[in-house]
Amino acid sequence: EWMRHVANYRMPFGKYEGKRILDLPEEYIIWFRQKGFPEGELGSVMSAVYDIKLNGLERLFDPYRR
């Protein structure tokens, strides 16, 4: 269930509003990490996606995308 949630969580604001966080450019996620992830669920998902991208695991989430 967690993997499905992360695979389909969408950016709620900004340039990439509506885009899956898992599909955001790696540079954007890195920038957020350097500046500090937002509080709450959004920050938790972004932090997880940072680790996922860092380790090249995005393909593991393909079966969970809607």
PLY file of the C-alpha trace (Angstrom):
ply
format ascii 1.0
element vertex 66
property float x
property float y
property float z
element edge 65
property int vertex1
property int vertex2
end_header
0.00 0.00 0.00
2.86 2.39 0.83
4.47 1.78 -2.58
1.17 2.53 -4.34
0.81 5.72 -2.30
4.35 6.94 -3.13
4.03 5.94 -6.80
0.90 8.09 -7.22
1.50 11.02 -4.84
1.34 14.26 -6.83
3.05 17.59 -6.33
0.47 19.98 -4.87
2.07 23.28 -5.98
4.63 25.06 -8.12
6.09 24.43 -11.53
5.39 20.69 -11.33
1.92 20.89 -9.79
-0.06 17.73 -10.55
2.99 15.70 -11.61
3.85 12.53 -9.70
6.62 13.25 -7.22
8.32 10.06 -8.34
8.48 11.56 -11.87
9.97 14.90 -10.82
13.46 15.66 -12.15
16.17 14.38 -9.85
17.73 17.86 -9.69
14.48 19.26 -8.28
14.36 16.63 -5.54
18.02 17.28 -4.71
17.36 21.02 -4.53
14.51 20.42 -2.09
16.74 18.19 0.03
19.36 20.93 0.23
16.77 23.57 1.15
14.78 21.26 3.42
11.77 19.16 2.57
8.35 20.56 3.51
6.70 19.45 6.75
4.19 16.64 6.91
3.26 13.96 4.41
4.62 15.85 1.40
8.05 16.08 3.00
7.97 12.41 3.97
7.12 11.35 0.42
9.75 13.65 -1.07
12.38 12.29 1.30
11.47 8.73 0.34
11.60 9.63 -3.36
15.03 11.18 -2.85
16.29 7.86 -1.46
14.51 5.90 -4.20
16.11 8.02 -6.94
19.50 7.99 -5.23
19.50 4.20 -5.36
17.98 3.91 -8.86
14.85 2.09 -7.66
12.16 4.00 -9.57
11.37 0.99 -11.79
10.19 -0.98 -8.76
7.23 1.40 -8.53
6.03 0.94 -12.13
3.44 -1.77 -11.26
1.83 0.60 -8.72
1.30 3.61 -10.98
-2.32 4.33 -11.88
0 1
1 2
2 3
3 4
4 5
5 6
6 7
7 8
8 9
9 10
10 11
11 12
12 13
13 14
14 15
15 16
16 17
17 18
18 19
19 20
20 21
21 22
22 23
23 24
24 25
25 26
26 27
27 28
28 29
29 30
30 31
31 32
32 33
33 34
34 35
35 36
36 37
37 38
38 39
39 40
40 41
41 42
42 43
43 44
44 45
45 46
46 47
47 48
48 49
49 50
50 51
51 52
52 53
53 54
54 55
55 56
56 57
57 58
58 59
59 60
60 61
61 62
62 63
63 64
64 65
